[in-house]
Amino acid sequence: MDANTLSKTITLIGAGGKMGCRLMDNLLRGKDRLLFCETSDVGIGRIAERGRSVTPVERALPESDVVILAVPDALIGSISKQVVPQMKSGAILILLDPAAAYANQVAERDDIGVVVTHPCHPALFDEQETLEARQDMFGGIAAKQDIVIALHQGNEEQLAIAEGICIRMFAPVVTCHRITVEQMALLEPAAAEVVAAAAACIMKEAMDEVVRMGVPEAAARSFMLGHIQIPLAIAFNQVNPFSDAARIAIDYGYETIFQPDWKKVFTKESLQEVLKRMLHLEQEQECRG
């Protein structure tokens, strides 16, 4: 039997959080030995609702083949300093976001593997087979999605073990894309949050503004959501070209809304700046000062 398919002892830290519960529900479908670590009363209650109990982290870590940190990005640095020293040699640490790894905030140890993964979330134009899947916007419940994975430290065997677990965590998964930690950071936060999420918030503010100016809210919402889908379909799927008039309006939008050098968000300097803010590293530096 392939060693990658053998049952593993997996510890999920932050198991009672929203993401932790999503991962727990999927991992419980497998045959691995699962240990759940949580400190908040609410989180412990969520774990109890699933018929499971909490294991003290100091007991779980030395027994674990794989440790998953389902904790906020800003806490990964400090929590990893507590977790990594207690892991057994050869174990694998799985992070759910590239920010801390890219910013070198994860505690280092040469004899463990570190893998970073993140869900792509269900793609906008992909067909989903059921109503439940169509309503699963984040994925990991019923909707099909891809995921990305990167080996931050370790060997290919450790990556293969982690990949199988990551696919189960975010199931149903169609494709697991192998990329680097830096490429994952370019996707998130740079492309997905700095650009796409900011643009989404601007679109919502645009709708709110025309409603403030007198457009009925139901009409504005219907009109905007339809007209958001069309340019996305044209830009990403090339269903047909933008009209000449629409292109003029788009160019005007670029001139009046976006800075000409907006693509600087993909430079190392910009990426380091946004990650410093996301991980609250500025506050840590001020405290040390």
ZALOLO-30189 format. One record per atom (N, C-alpha, C): residue in three letters; atom name; x, y, z negated. Coordinates in steps of 0.1 Angstrom, whole numbers. Each point is the difference from the previous one (the first is absolute). Last residue first. Example, Ala and Ser with C-alpha at 12.3 -4.5 7.8 and 13.67 -1.06 7.14 Angstrom:
2
 res atom     u     v     w
 Ser    N   128   -22   -71
 Ser   CA     9    11     0
 Ser    C    -8    11    -8
 Ala    N     3   -57     1
 Ala   CA    -9    12     0
 Ala    C     9    12     0
This chain:
289
 res atom     u     v     w
 Gly    N    94   490  -195
 Gly   CA     7    12    -1
 Gly    C    -2     7   -13
 Arg    N   -22   -40    10
 Arg   CA    14    -3    -3
 Arg    C     8    13    -1
 Cys    N   -45     3    13
 Cys   CA     1    -5   -14
 Cys    C    14    -2    -4
 Glu    N    -9    12    44
 Glu   CA    -2    11    -8
 Glu    C     1    -4   -15
 Gln    N     2   -34    33
 Gln   CA    12     8     0
 Gln    C    -1    13    -9
 Glu    N   -38   -28     6
 Glu   CA    11    -7    -8
 Glu    C    13     8     0
 Gln    N   -36    17    26
 Gln   CA    -3     1   -15
 Gln    C    11    -7    -8
 Glu    N     2    -5    47
 Glu   CA     4    14    -4
 Glu    C    -3     2   -15
 Leu    N   -12   -40    21
 Leu   CA    14     0    -4
 Leu    C     4    14    -4
 His    N   -44   -23    14
 His   CA     2     9   -11
 His    C    14     1    -5
 Leu    N   -21   -24    38
 Leu   CA     6    -8   -11
 Leu    C     2     9   -12
 Met    N   -16    20    40
 Met   CA    -9   -12    -3
 Met    C     4    -7   -12
 Arg    N    28    35    16
 Arg   CA   -12     5    -5
 Arg    C   -10   -11    -5
 Lys    N    40   -12    22
 Lys   CA     4     6   -12
 Lys    C   -13     6    -7
 Leu    N    -4   -16    43
 Leu   CA     1   -11    -9
 Leu    C     4     5   -14
 Val    N    -2    31    35
 Val   CA   -13    -4    -3
 Val    C     0   -12   -10
 Glu    N    42    17    15
 Glu   CA    -7    10    -7
 Glu    C   -14    -5    -4
 Gln    N    27   -27    28
 Gln   CA     5     0   -14
 Gln    C    -7    10    -9
 Leu    N   -10    -1    46
 Leu   CA    -5   -12    -6
 Leu    C     5    -1   -15
 Ser    N    15    35    27
 Ser   CA   -14     2    -3
 Ser    C    -5   -12    -8
 Glu    N    44    -2    16
 Glu   CA    -1    10   -10
 Glu    C   -15     2    -5
 Lys    N    11   -30    36
 Lys   CA     4    -5   -13
 Lys    C    -2    10   -11
 Thr    N   -31     5    43
 Thr   CA    14     0    -3
 Thr    C     3    -5   -14
 Phe    N   -44     6    21
 Phe   CA     6   -13     1
 Phe    C    15     0    -2
 Val    N   -29    39    -1
 Val   CA    -4    -9   -11
 Val    C     6   -14     1
 Lys    N     4    36    33
 Lys   CA    11    -1   -10
 Lys    C    -4    -9   -12
 Lys    N   -29    13    37
 Lys   CA     6   -13     0
 Lys    C    12    -1    -9
 Trp    N   -24    41     9
 Trp   CA    -7    -9   -10
 Trp    C     7   -13    -1
 Asp    N     8    46    23
 Asp   CA    10   -10    -4
 Asp    C    -5   -11   -10
 Pro    N   -27    37    17
 Pro   CA     6    -6    12
 Pro    C    10   -11    -3
 Gln    N   -44     9   -31
 Gln   CA    13     7     2
 Gln    C     8    -7    12
 Phe    N   -55     2    -4
 Phe   CA    12    -8    -4
 Phe    C    13     8     3
 Ile    N   -45    19     7
 Ile   CA    -1    -8   -12
 Ile    C    14    -6    -4
 Thr    N    -7    28    40
 Thr   CA    -6     7   -11
 Thr    C     0    -7   -14
 Glu    N    17   -18    44
 Glu   CA     6    14    -2
 Glu    C    -5     6   -13
 Tyr    N   -18   -42    14
 Tyr   CA    14    -1    -4
 Tyr    C     6    13    -3
 Gly    N   -44     1    16
 Gly   CA     1    -6   -14
 Gly    C    14    -1    -4
 Tyr    N    -8    12    44
 Tyr   CA    -2    11    -9
 Tyr    C     0    -4   -14
 Asp    N     4   -33    32
 Asp   CA    12     8     0
 Asp    C    -2    12    -9
 Ile    N   -37   -26     7
 Ile   CA    10    -8    -8
 Ile    C    12     8    -1
 Ala    N   -34    17    28
 Ala   CA    -4     1   -14
 Ala    C    11    -7    -9
 Ile    N     4    -5    46
 Ile   CA     3    14    -4
 Ile    C    -3     2   -14
 Arg    N   -11   -42    17
 Arg   CA    15     1    -1
 Arg    C     3    15    -4
 Ala    N   -45   -10     9
 Ala   CA     4    -5   -13
 Ala    C    15     1    -2
 Ala    N   -17    12    42
 Ala   CA    -5    10   -10
 Ala    C     5    -5   -14
 Asp    N     7   -29    36
 Asp   CA     9    12     1
 Asp    C    -3    10   -11
 Ser    N   -11   -50   -12
 Ser   CA    -4     9    11
 Ser    C     9    12     0
 Phe    N    16   -48   -17
 Phe   CA    -6    11    -5
 Phe    C    -4     9    12
 Pro    N     5   -52    11
 Pro   CA     8    12    -4
 Pro    C    -9    11    -7
 Asn    N   -10   -53    -6
 Asn   CA    -1     9    11
 Asn    C     8    12    -4
 Val    N     5   -39   -25
 Val   CA   -13    -4     7
 Val    C    -3     9    12
 Gln    N    40    -7   -33
 Gln   CA     0     5    14
 Gln    C   -13    -4     7
 Asn    N    16    -8   -47
 Asn   CA    -4   -10     9
 Asn    C    -1     4    14
 Phe    N    14    30   -36
 Phe   CA     6   -13    -3
 Phe    C    -3   -11    10
 Ala    N   -17    46     6
 Ala   CA    15     1    -3
 Ala    C     6   -14    -3
 Ile    N   -47     3     9
 Ile   CA     7     5    11
 Ile    C    15     0    -3
 Ala    N   -29   -11   -35
 Ala   CA     0   -10    10
 Ala    C     8     4    13
 Leu    N    -5    31   -34
 Leu   CA     9   -11    -5
 Leu    C     0   -11    10
 Pro    N   -29    37     8
 Pro   CA    14     3     3
 Pro    C    10   -11    -6
 Ile    N   -47    -8    -8
 Ile   CA     3     1    14
 Ile    C    15     4     3
 Gln    N   -18    -2   -45
 Gln   CA     2   -13     6
 Gln    C     4     1    15
 Ile    N   -12    39   -24
 Ile   CA    12    -5    -5
 Ile    C     4   -14     6
 His    N   -42    20     9
 His   CA    11     7     7
 His    C    14    -2    -6
 Gly    N   -39   -19   -20
 Gly   CA     0    -4    14
 Gly    C    12     6     7
 Leu    N    -7    14   -44
 Leu   CA     5   -14     0
 Leu    C     0    -5    14
 Met    N   -17    44    -5
 Met   CA    15    -1    -3
 Met    C     4   -15     1
 Phe    N   -46    10     5
 Phe   CA     7     5    11
 Phe    C    15    -2    -2
 Ser    N   -29   -12   -35
 Ser   CA    -2    -9    11
 Ser    C     9     5    12
 Arg    N    -1    27   -38
 Arg   CA     7   -13    -3
 Arg    C    -1    -9    12
 Ala    N   -23    42     2
 Ala   CA    15     1     0
 Ala    C     7   -13    -2
 Ala    N   -47     1    -3
 Ala   CA     4     2    13
 Ala    C    15     1     2
 Ala    N   -18    -2   -43
 Ala   CA    -2   -13     7
 Ala    C     4     1    14
 Glu    N     1    40   -27
 Glu   CA    10   -10    -3
 Glu    C    -1   -13     7
 Pro    N   -15    48    21
 Pro   CA    -5   -10    -9
 Pro    C    10   -11    -3
 Val    N    17    50    11
 Val   CA    -4   -13     7
 Val    C    -6   -10    -9
 Gly    N    18    44   -14
 Gly   CA   -14    -1     3
 Gly    C    -4   -12     8
 Met    N    43    15   -21
 Met   CA    -4    11     9
 Met    C   -14    -2     6
 Arg    N    21   -32   -30
 Arg   CA    -1    12    -7
 Arg    C    -5    12     9
 Val    N     8   -41    20
 Val   CA   -12    -1    -8
 Val    C    -1    13    -8
 Val    N    38    -5    25
 Val   CA   -11     4     9
 Val    C   -13    -2    -8
 Glu    N    39   -11   -24
 Glu   CA     0    14     4
 Glu    C   -12     4     9
 Asp    N     9   -45   -13
 Asp   CA    -5     7   -11
 Asp    C    -2    15     3
 Met    N    21   -28    32
 Met   CA   -14    -3    -1
 Met    C    -7     8   -12
 Ala    N    47     3     4
 Ala   CA    -7     6    12
 Ala    C   -15    -2     0
 Glu    N    26   -22   -32
 Glu   CA    -1    14    -3
 Glu    C    -6     8    11
 Lys    N    10   -46     7
 Lys   CA   -11     1    -9
 Lys    C    -3    15    -4
 Met    N    37    -9    28
 Met   CA   -13    -2     7
 Met    C   -12     1    -9
 Ile    N    43     2   -20
 Ile   CA    -3    13     8
 Ile    C   -13    -2     8
 Cys    N    16   -37   -23
 Cys   CA    -5     9    -9
 Cys    C    -3    14     7
 Ala    N    20   -34    25
 Ala   CA   -13    -4    -3
 Ala    C    -7    10   -10
 Ala    N    45     6    12
 Ala   CA    -9     3    11
 Ala    C   -14    -4    -3
 Ala    N    33   -12   -31
 Ala   CA    -2    14     0
 Ala    C    -9     5    11
 Ala    N    12   -45    -1
 Ala   CA    -9     3   -11
 Ala    C    -2    15    -1
 Ala    N    30   -15    33
 Ala   CA   -13    -5     3
 Ala    C   -10     4   -11
 Val    N    47    14    -5
 Val   CA    -6     4    13
 Val    C   -15    -4     0
 Val    N    26   -11   -38
 Val   CA     3    14     2
 Val    C    -7     5    13
 Glu    N    -7   -45   -10
 Glu   CA    -6     9   -10
 Glu    C     4    14     2
 Ala    N    13   -36    30
 Ala   CA   -14    -3    -4
 Ala    C    -6    10   -10
 Ala    N    46     4    19
 Ala   CA   -10    -1    10
 Ala    C   -14    -1    -5
 Ala    N    36     2   -33
 Ala   CA     1    10    10
 Ala    C   -11     1    10
 Pro    N     9   -30   -42
 Pro   CA   -10    11     1
 Pro    C     0     8    13
 Glu    N     5   -40    12
 Glu   CA    -6     5   -12
 Glu    C    10     4   -10
 Leu    N    14   -10    44
 Leu   CA   -14    -2     2
 Leu    C    -9     6   -12
 Leu    N    47     1    -2
 Leu   CA    -4     9    11
 Leu    C   -15    -1     3
 Ala    N    19   -29   -32
 Ala   CA    -1    13    -5
 Ala    C    -4    10    11
 Met    N     9   -44    13
 Met   CA   -12     1    -8
 Met    C    -2    13    -6
 Gln    N    40    -7    22
 Gln   CA   -11     0    10
 Gln    C   -13     1    -7
 Glu    N    38    -6   -27
 Glu   CA     0    13     6
 Glu    C   -12     2    10
 Val    N     8   -43   -18
 Val   CA    -6     9   -10
 Val    C    -1    14     5
 Thr    N    -2   -37    37
 Thr   CA    10     3   -10
 Thr    C    -7     9   -10
 Ile    N   -26   -39    29
 Ile   CA     7    13     2
 Ile    C    10     2   -11
 Arg    N   -38   -39    21
 Arg   CA    13     2    -7
 Arg    C     6    13     4
 His    N   -53   -18    -1
 His   CA    10     6     8
 His    C    13     2    -9
 Cys    N   -46   -33     2
 Cys   CA     9     6   -10
 Cys    C    12     6     8
 Thr    N   -54   -13    13
 Thr   CA    14     1     4
 Thr    C     8     6   -12
 Val    N   -47   -12    -7
 Val   CA     2    -4    14
 Val    C    15    -2     3
 Val    N   -29    -3   -48
 Val   CA    10     7     8
 Val    C     2    -7    13
 Pro    N   -39     3   -43
 Pro   CA     5    -7    12
 Pro    C    10     9     8
 Ala    N    12     2   -43
 Ala   CA    -8    -8     9
 Ala    C   -14     6     2
 Phe    N    42    12   -27
 Phe   CA    -7    10     8
 Phe    C   -10    -7    10
 Met    N    28   -25   -31
 Met   CA    -4    11    -8
 Met    C   -10     9     8
 Arg    N    23   -37    21
 Arg   CA   -12    -4    -8
 Arg    C    -5    12    -8
 Ile    N    37     8    26
 Ile   CA   -11    -4     9
 Ile    C   -12    -4    -8
 Cys    N    40     7   -23
 Cys   CA    -6    13     4
 Cys    C   -12    -3     9
 Ile    N    26   -37   -14
 Ile   CA    -8     5   -11
 Ile    C    -7    13     4
 Gly    N    30   -19    31
 Gly   CA   -12    -9    -2
 Gly    C    -9     5   -11
 Glu    N    41    22     7
 Glu   CA   -10     3    11
 Glu    C   -12    -9    -1
 Ala    N    36    -5   -30
 Ala   CA    -7    12    -3
 Ala    C   -11     2    11
 Ile    N    31   -35     6
 Ile   CA    -9    -3   -11
 Ile    C    -9    12    -3
 Ala    N    32     6    33
 Ala   CA   -10    -9     5
 Ala    C   -10    -4   -11
 Leu    N    38    27   -11
 Leu   CA   -10     8     8
 Leu    C   -11   -10     5
 Gln    N    36   -19   -22
 Gln   CA    -8     7   -10
 Gln    C   -11     8     7
 Glu    N    31   -22    27
 Glu   CA    -8   -10    -7
 Glu    C   -10     7   -10
 Glu    N    34    25    23
 Glu   CA   -12    -3     8
 Glu    C    -9   -10    -6
 Asn    N    29    31   -33
 Asn   CA     3    -8    12
 Asn    C   -13    -3     7
 Gly    N    15    45   -33
 Gly   CA    -2   -15    -1
 Gly    C     3    -7    13
 Gln    N   -20    51    -9
 Gln   CA    12    -6    -5
 Gln    C    -3   -15    -1
 His    N   -30    28    23
 His   CA     9    11    -6
 His    C    13    -6    -5
 Leu    N   -38   -15    38
 Leu   CA     9    -5   -10
 Leu    C     9    11    -5
 Ala    N   -53     2    20
 Ala   CA    15     4     2
 Ala    C     8    -7   -11
 Ile    N   -53     3    27
 Ile   CA     8    -6   -10
 Ile    C    15     4     3
 Val    N   -58    10    13
 Val   CA    14     2     3
 Val    C     8    -5   -12
 Ile    N   -52   -12    21
 Ile   CA     8     5   -10
 Ile    C    14     2     5
 Asp    N   -55    -4    20
 Asp   CA    14    -4     1
 Asp    C     7     5   -13
 Gln    N   -54   -15     5
 Gln   CA    10    11     1
 Gln    C    14    -6     2
 Lys    N   -59   -12    -6
 Lys   CA    13    -4     5
 Lys    C     9    13     1
 Ala    N   -42    -6   -35
 Ala   CA     4     5    13
 Ala    C    14    -5     3
 Ala    N   -22    -9   -42
 Ala   CA    -6    -8    11
 Ala    C     5     4    14
 Ile    N    23    13   -42
 Ile   CA   -12    -7    -5
 Ile    C    -6    -8    11
 Gly    N    39    27     6
 Gly   CA     3    -8   -12
 Gly    C   -12    -7    -6
 Gly    N    -2    49    26
 Gly   CA     5   -13     3
 Gly    C     3    -8   -13
 Phe    N   -20    46     9
 Phe   CA    14    -1    -5
 Phe    C     6   -14     4
 Met    N   -46    11     9
 Met   CA     8    10     7
 Met    C    15    -2    -3
 Asp    N   -46   -29     1
 Asp   CA    13    -1    -8
 Asp    C    10     9     7
 Gln    N   -44    -7    18
 Gln   CA    -1     9   -11
 Gln    C    13     0    -9
 Arg    N    -5   -29    37
 Arg   CA    -1    13     6
 Arg    C     0    11   -11
 Ala    N    -2   -46   -12
 Ala   CA    13     3     6
 Ala    C     1    15     5
 Glu    N   -41   -18   -15
 Glu   CA     9     1   -11
 Glu    C    13     5     4
 Leu    N   -31   -11    34
 Leu   CA    -3    13    -7
 Leu    C     9     2   -12
 Thr    N    20   -32    38
 Thr   CA   -12     0    -9
 Thr    C    -2    14    -5
 Glu    N    36   -11    31
 Glu   CA   -10    -9     4
 Glu    C   -13     1    -9
 Gln    N    36    37    21
 Gln   CA    -1    -8   -12
 Gln    C   -13    -8     1
 Glu    N    37    28    35
 Glu   CA   -13    -6    -3
 Glu    C     0    -8   -13
 Asp    N    31    45    13
 Asp   CA     0   -15     0
 Asp    C   -14    -5    -3
 Phe    N    17    47     1
 Phe   CA    -7    -5    12
 Phe    C     0   -16     1
 Leu    N    21    25   -38
 Leu   CA   -13     7     3
 Leu    C    -8    -7    11
 Ala    N    32   -28   -33
 Ala   CA     2     9    11
 Ala    C   -13     6     4
 Pro    N    14   -19   -50
 Pro   CA    -7    -4    12
 Pro    C     0    11    11
 His    N    41    -3   -34
 His   CA   -15     2    -2
 His    C    -6    -3    14
 Cys    N    47    -7   -14
 Cys   CA    -3    10    10
 Cys    C   -15     5    -1
 Pro    N    32   -18   -42
 Pro   CA   -10    -3    10
 Pro    C    -1    10    11
 His    N    46   -13   -27
 His   CA   -11     9    -1
 His    C   -11    -4    10
 Thr    N    52   -15   -27
 Thr   CA   -11    -2     9
 Thr    C   -11    10    -1
 Val    N    55   -16   -15
 Val   CA   -10    10     0
 Val    C   -11    -3    11
 Val    N    41   -27   -32
 Val   CA    -8     1    12
 Val    C   -10    11    -1
 Val    N    47   -22   -25
 Val   CA   -10    10     0
 Val    C    -6     2    13
 Gly    N    31   -39   -32
 Gly   CA    -4     6    13
 Gly    C   -10    11    -2
 Ile    N    43   -17   -33
 Ile   CA   -14    -1     3
 Ile    C    -3     5    14
 Asp    N    44     2   -23
 Asp   CA    -4   -14     1
 Asp    C   -16    -2     1
 Asp    N    26    43    -6
 Asp   CA     4    -7    12
 Asp    C    -6   -14     3
 Arg    N   -20    46   -22
 Arg   CA     6   -12    -6
 Arg    C     3    -9    12
 Glu    N   -23    53   -14
 Glu   CA     8    -9     8
 Glu    C     5   -12    -8
 Ala    N   -44    37    -1
 Ala   CA    11    -5    -7
 Ala    C     7   -11     8
 Val    N   -27    39    23
 Val   CA    -3   -13    -5
 Val    C    13    -5    -7
 Gln    N    -5    42    25
 Gln   CA    -5     1   -14
 Gln    C    -3   -14    -6
 Asn    N    15    20    46
 Asn   CA     9    -7    -9
 Asn    C    -3     2   -14
 Ala    N   -25    13    41
 Ala   CA     6    10    -9
 Ala    C    10    -5   -10
 Tyr    N   -25   -30    29
 Tyr   CA     7     9     9
 Tyr    C     7    11    -8
 Ala    N   -27   -30   -24
 Ala   CA    12    -7     5
 Ala    C     8    10     9
 Ala    N   -41    16   -18
 Ala   CA    11    -2   -11
 Ala    C    12    -7     6
 Ala    N   -37     6    30
 Ala   CA     5    13    -5
 Ala    C    11    -2   -10
 Pro    N   -28   -34    27
 Pro   CA    14     3     2
 Pro    C     6    11    -8
 Asp    N   -41   -36   -13
 Asp   CA     1    13     6
 Asp    C    15     3     2
 Leu    N   -17   -38   -24
 Leu   CA   -11     2     9
 Leu    C     1    13     8
 Leu    N    36   -38   -23
 Leu   CA    -5    13    -1
 Leu    C   -11     3    10
 Ile    N    27   -45   -24
 Ile   CA    -8     5    11
 Ile    C    -6    14    -4
 Leu    N    43   -37   -15
 Leu   CA    -9    12    -4
 Leu    C    -7     5    12
 Ile    N    24   -50   -15
 Ile   CA    -3    10    11
 Ile    C    -9    11    -6
 Ala    N    41   -39   -19
 Ala   CA   -14     4     1
 Ala    C    -2    12    10
 Gly    N    42   -20   -15
 Gly   CA    -6    -5    12
 Gly    C   -14     3     2
 Ser    N    19     2   -50
 Ser   CA     8     1    12
 Ser    C    -7    -7    12
 Lys    N   -31    20   -38
 Lys   CA    10   -10     1
 Lys    C     8     1    13
 Met    N   -22    42   -28
 Met   CA    -3   -10    10
 Met    C    11   -11     0
 Gln    N    -1    41   -28
 Gln   CA    -6   -12    -6
 Gln    C    -3   -11    11
 Pro    N    19    44    11
 Pro   CA     9    -7    -9
 Pro    C    -5   -13    -6
 Val    N   -30    28    28
 Val   CA    11    -7     7
 Val    C    10    -7    -9
 Val    N   -37    28   -18
 Val   CA    -4   -13     6
 Val    C    13    -8     6
 Gln    N     1    45   -19
 Gln   CA    -4    -9   -11
 Gln    C    -2   -14     6
 Lys    N    10    35    29
 Lys   CA    11    -1    -9
 Lys    C    -2    -9   -12
 Ser    N   -34     9    32
 Ser   CA    10    -9     5
 Ser    C    12    -1    -9
 Ile    N   -34    32   -10
 Ile   CA    -4   -14    -3
 Ile    C    10   -10     6
 Ser    N     7    46     9
 Ser   CA     2    -3   -15
 Ser    C    -4   -14    -3
 Gly    N    -5    14    46
 Gly   CA    14     1    -5
 Gly    C     2    -4   -15
 Ile    N   -44     1    20
 Ile   CA     8   -11     4
 Ile    C    15     1    -5
 Leu    N   -38    32    -4
 Leu   CA     4    -8   -12
 Leu    C     9   -11     4
 Ala    N   -21    30    32
 Ala   CA     9     9    -9
 Ala    C     5    -8   -12
 Asp    N   -30   -20    32
 Asp   CA    13     2     6
 Asp    C     9     7   -10
 Pro    N   -40   -30   -20
 Pro   CA     1    12     8
 Pro    C    15     3     4
 Val    N   -14   -51    -6
 Val   CA     0    12    -9
 Val    C     2    12     9
 Ala    N     3   -52     4
 Ala   CA   -12     6     5
 Ala    C    -2    12    -9
 Leu    N    41   -36    11
 Leu   CA    -3    12    -8
 Leu    C   -12     7     7
 Ile    N    20   -53    -3
 Ile   CA    -7    10     8
 Ile    C    -3    12    -9
 Val    N    34   -47     1
 Val   CA    -6    11    -8
 Val    C    -6    10     9
 Val    N    18   -55     1
 Val   CA    -3    12     7
 Val    C    -7     9   -10
 Asp    N    17   -40   -16
 Asp   CA     7     0    13
 Asp    C    -2    13     8
 Ser    N    -4    -8   -56
 Ser   CA    -6     3    13
 Ser    C    10    -2    11
 Glu    N     5    -3   -50
 Glu   CA    -6   -12     6
 Glu    C    -3     2    15
 Pro    N    17    35   -29
 Pro   CA    10   -10     1
 Pro    C    -5   -13     6
 Leu    N   -32    36    -7
 Leu   CA    11     3    10
 Leu    C    11   -11     1
 Ala    N   -39     0   -32
 Ala   CA    -3    -3    14
 Ala    C    12     1     9
 Arg    N     1    12   -47
 Arg   CA    -1   -15     2
 Arg    C    -2    -4    14
 Glu    N     2    46   -12
 Glu   CA    13    -6    -4
 Glu    C     0   -15     0
 Val    N   -40    26     9
 Val   CA    10     1    11
 Val    C    13    -7    -4
 Pro    N   -48   -16   -18
 Pro   CA    10    10    -4
 Pro    C    11     0    11
 Thr    N   -50   -16    13
 Thr   CA    13    -6    -6
 Thr    C    10    12    -3
 Val    N   -58    -6     6
 Val   CA    12     8     2
 Val    C    12    -8    -6
 Ser    N   -47   -22    20
 Ser   CA     5     7   -11
 Ser    C    14     6     3
 Arg    N   -49   -17    28
 Arg   CA    14    -2    -2
 Arg    C     4     9   -12
 Gly    N   -44    -3    23
 Gly   CA     3   -12    -7
 Gly    C    14    -3    -3
 Arg    N   -22    39    20
 Arg   CA     3   -10    10
 Arg    C     4   -13    -7
 Glu    N   -10    38   -26
 Glu   CA   -12    -2     8
 Glu    C     2   -11    11
 Ala    N    37    16   -26
 Ala   CA    -9    -9    -8
 Ala    C   -13    -4     8
 Ile    N    30    33    17
 Ile   CA     6   -13     1
 Ile    C    -9   -11    -7
 Arg    N   -13    45    -4
 Arg   CA    -2    -5    14
 Arg    C     6   -14     2
 Gly    N     8    22   -41
 Gly   CA   -14    -4     1
 Gly    C    -3    -6    14
 Ile    N    42    19    -8
 Ile   CA    -1   -13    -7
 Ile    C   -14    -6     1
 Gly    N     7    44    16
 Gly   CA     6   -10     8
 Gly    C     0   -14    -5
 Val    N   -15    36   -27
 Val   CA    -9    -2    12
 Val    C     5   -11     9
 Asp    N    27    13   -36
 Asp   CA   -11    -7    -5
 Asp    C   -10    -3    12
 Ser    N    53     6     9
 Ser   CA   -12     8    -3
 Ser    C   -11    -9    -4
 Thr    N    43   -18    13
 Thr   CA     1     7   -13
 Thr    C   -13     8    -3
 Glu    N    19   -46    31
 Glu   CA    -7    12     0
 Glu    C     0     6   -14
 Cys    N    15   -46    34
 Cys   CA     5    10   -10
 Cys    C    -8    13     1
 Phe    N    -3   -57    16
 Phe   CA    -5    14     1
 Phe    C     5     9   -11
 Leu    N    12   -49    30
 Leu   CA     0     6   -13
 Leu    C    -3    15     1
 Leu    N    -5   -51    29
 Leu   CA    -1    15    -1
 Leu    C     1     4   -14
 Arg    N    12   -43    36
 Arg   CA    -2     3   -14
 Arg    C     1    15    -2
 Asp    N   -16   -23    47
 Asp   CA    11     4    -8
 Asp    C    -4     2   -15
 Lys    N   -27   -12    40
 Lys   CA     3   -11   -10
 Lys    C    12     4    -8
 Gly    N   -41    32    25
 Gly   CA    12    -8     3
 Gly    C     3   -10   -11
 Arg    N   -33    36    -1
 Arg   CA    -5   -11    10
 Arg    C    11   -10     3
 Leu    N     7    39   -28
 Leu   CA    -7   -10    -7
 Leu    C    -6   -11     9
 Leu    N    20    40    17
 Leu   CA    10   -10    -5
 Leu    C    -6   -11    -7
 Asn    N   -27    36    15
 Asn   CA     5    -8    11
 Asn    C    10   -10    -5
 Asp    N   -18    30   -32
 Asp   CA   -11    -8     6
 Asp    C     4    -9    12
 Met    N    32    30   -20
 Met   CA    -4   -11    -9
 Met    C   -10    -9     6
 Leu    N    11    41    21
 Leu   CA    10   -10     2
 Leu    C    -3   -13    -8
 Arg    N   -28    37    -7
 Arg   CA    -1    -4    14
 Arg    C     9   -12     3
 Cys    N     4    22   -42
 Cys   CA   -12    -9     1
 Cys    C    -2    -5    14
 Gly    N    35    31    -7
 Gly   CA     3   -12    -6
 Gly    C   -12   -10     1
 Met    N    -6    44    15
 Met   CA     8    -8     9
 Met    C     3   -13    -6
 Lys    N   -22    29   -29
 Lys   CA    -8    -3    12
 Lys    C     7    -8    10
 Gly    N    16    -9   -49
 Gly   CA    -3    12     8
 Gly    C    -8    -3    12
 Gly    N    19   -32   -32
 Gly   CA   -14     5    -3
 Gly    C    -3    13     7
 Ala    N    43   -23     3
 Ala   CA   -10    -9     5
 Ala    C   -14     6    -2
 Gly    N    49    13    -8
 Gly   CA   -11     9     4
 Gly    C   -12    -7     5
 Ile    N    40   -29     5
 Ile   CA     1    11   -10
 Ile    C    -9    12     5
 Leu    N     6   -56    10
 Leu   CA    -6    13     5
 Leu    C    -1    10   -11
 Thr    N    28   -49    12
 Thr   CA    -5    10   -10
 Thr    C    -4    12     7
 Ile    N     8   -55    13
 Ile   CA    -1    14     4
 Ile    C    -5     9   -11
 Thr    N    22   -52    14
 Thr   CA    -5     8   -11
 Thr    C     1    15     3
 Lys    N    -6   -42    36
 Lys   CA     9     9    -6
 Lys    C    -7     6   -13
 Ser    N    -2   -45    38
 Ser   CA    -7     9   -10
 Ser    C    10     8    -7
 Leu    N    12   -18    49
 Leu   CA    -2    -5   -13
 Leu    C    -6    10    -9
 Thr    N    14     7    46
 Thr   CA   -14    -4    -2
 Thr    C    -3    -5   -14
 Asn    N    44    12    17
 Asn   CA    -8    12     0
 Asn    C   -15    -3    -3
 Ala    N    34   -34     6
 Ala   CA     0     7   -14
 Ala    C    -9    12     0
 Asp    N   -10   -42    32
 Asp   CA     7    12     0
 Asp    C     0     7   -14
 Met    N    -4   -54     6
 Met   CA    -8    12     0
 Met    C     9    12     0
